[in-house]
Amino acid sequence: MSAEAPEADRTAMPAAVRIGWAFVRTTAGFGWRLVQKQAPLALTAGPLGRAVAKSRTSAALRSAGRDVLPSEEGLLGAYPHATSRILVLVPDSAEDEGCWSAAQEQTGGSYASRLASLLDWTPVHLRCAPPSLEVDRAAEVSALVQRLVDHWPEPVQRVAVVAHGDGGLALRAAAAVRSWSATPWQGLVSDVVLLGTPHLLVDPPAGSLAMGRQLDEELAGIVTSDRVAEAVEPIPAARYVVITRPARLERSTVGSLMGSLLWWRDRSRLRRRSAQQLFPTASVVHVEDSRLPLTNHPEVQRALLGWLA
């Protein structure tokens, strides 16, 4: 979810500052809109940002705008009409579950409403902290999903995951954590659909800044190895699909040009940097129409109805 400066703050800015702000937003995307964060990169990448991220709970189940306890009583209260199919919706760490309701007036519904009414899936919102190399964070997410399955009001027959942005990376790490339950949640997952999730892994370039790494991620679904683990096995029986846009900077002509110029850093033979597939079994699907968000896009909606039938 992009963030913009409040109107009152913009009008109070000196003219030079307003011009500089407009320039940043229309160039290679170092502004808030491109990276889709709710705070400036200097804050999210610095000590303050790390302290805030560390203080957050790694994962939480959400329903009707509140956290849900993963107990029999808590889940029954939140999902009184639970079915045997659980649709786990994971937003990007900079978003909340409201992202799935975007553009409903154009699409006539959301992934959750369509899959619930037409295919009898029960939507469950799972919010995760930004992905990291910390094993305990992935373990906390995995344990929460396991409690969801263990205490679900109905016997679970099938689980599908639809994740946006780095929410897909958080689930990737969680899926690698072994569960000692009699019915591991990973064994129930039939489909993992990743919307705009980075799916290529490269080593961080020498001397690069955190801002540059985030730009790389936005340009072509790239994430660097200082943010996610390299060797993570996919869920064996699950079908993986990565849905992305061919051009991540289509809204800005200048940004598109600079993106093309910067992409050589990961393609140049002189640098000898190669990209590793984070989801080696996944099919990659490009959505050309950029007028609507991937979190509620009619093309994705139609595909989900086919995959999750």
Steps between C-alpha positions, in 0.01 A plus 500: 500500500657826394523793735483868420580808702188660658357791303558748781867406519550542127352847491724604787813389317723762337482505119847348463406211726177436310689494168757260644224277637329485158831418330573212734156350444536506121856368472631150560243444768691581816181664632233338712271413211752279320621296793148490645611565854338709768822666615802651324770253407747681725281407795416146399862419423657677798524416871159649576333288232672185624393573857136548396501184286653299786229614741219371278343160539622277220151383406134539589169365377254777417123517464267800493788735578624322811740224598362149540629254756599169331298296750186293449288767666668790323476344153140386548402851604675661205396240240160360603435378144840339447537249220760230438690729261717779644612788279794673671544859376835660584554870416832672455656597834434870422128430452211357697209280401326802346719465191282212378196730483660746257311573175190304602281747311677397177526126564169449680657317792827374646693176482362411844135570417509323163681190623277479807171532312588299190744234622427472874839622623526671840729805482747554785722808515856448621721802560878441512797715591755574225704193401844458654766237557384451860391139540279575800290740294428233238432249777243733657314537171506126440379425853211742459385335176532161667278610790252635246478158337501303826217702661291572190128438564481250212739224391732671250515339158682767303698821557583762236730799550468828312779740597590850386850650485736395777215315668591221259859504626381471860289196409790350306714509814219367720433207268857380552450464878423140585181439696475212744121496487322183394365702207765753388338800336742483207354164399156657456613780270392443140574842349732796570423811294752783529400847383791730427724300732875520429590168338865552402786492751838671450794578724507862620734709282816617674460842655132530410256686725180357643308741276667356193414147606135593539504656155643176357214311663245730342655491154459133422394296800850489646593459864852473641639215708546718808121510536388143431655154527623339181428130548131454579312204358152570361200320643518167313138450392410867449461677167690831498407794278679836496286779355684819414510790258758509215582865580501597868562870425243559228349808670813709459674551167815620673476217748463245223806635323711499815373156586625371166836665555538357850395148402842446339646462850338160521548399138849619414754226427768718656333478839430126467188519714242232442145483629368197685134403485339527844203291385657253253179304443284808437335607179550871432196684363516863380201730538520773237211719620644731768186705566392283793709363789613139507323463834164522320548458128233343275756287313633362828147451627407286201819298531443432869150372431655248261795396713306467826189326363 
